[in-house]
Amino acid sequence: MIDIYSCYIVGAKVHPAESAVLATEMMTETFSIHGTLQVVHADRGTSMTSKTVAALLSDLEVTKSHSRPRVSNDNPFSEAWFKTLKFAPVFPESFGSLGDARRTQDYVVKRTSEGKGEKEIMRCLKRYVAREIYRVLQNPRLGLLTNDLRPRRLALHLTQTAVALELSAWPKAISRIERGATQDRVLSERYRTWLSEQPKVSA
């Protein structure tokens, strides 16, 4: 959630999937910190137009506003922020895990609350990425061997989505680990340990 007057991020959450319940929880938490708002404007996504969110805003006497169908310009502040973030060179194709996404979110929210603008936040992120790359280059580690994970998952009749939900990760992150396209040791070990704990499925 972005305050349209200050352009500060007043509320943000990252979850594997979107839902009306999660949207309500985020709004409730945001209101408890910043006070109940007069107007909440949103797009016409299923979560924001749900009866659950509508009931919360009605109970709190908050005016509910929505963009016109297929008119993204009705929500210019959020759309501008998302475009700036997604088109930045440091924005990844996908995060290695849900934890990585949440850490990035927390970092952006923190810098925004300090009064930094979008360009300055992007510079901070670039410097952070540069430091991480330098650290890896100075301390190289052997590549991970993860080619056993996919056969083990399939033997248990599990989908990547099911695994991702259990590990609080993105399905794409699970796919990248299985293909050896990422070196996320923490998530890889969690994945292997979790598979070991699952009951075997009889043929």
ABEGO torsion letter per residue (X at the ends): XBBAAAGBBABBBBBABBBAAAAAAAAAAAAAAAEBBABBBBBABAAAABAAAAAAAAAAGBBBBBBBBGBAAABAAAAAAAAAAAABAABBABBABAAAAAAAAAAAAAAAAAGBBAAAAAAAAAAAAAAAAAAAAABBBBBBBAAAAAAAAAAAGBBAAAAAAAAGBBAAAAAAAAAGABABAAAAAAAAAAAAABBBBBX
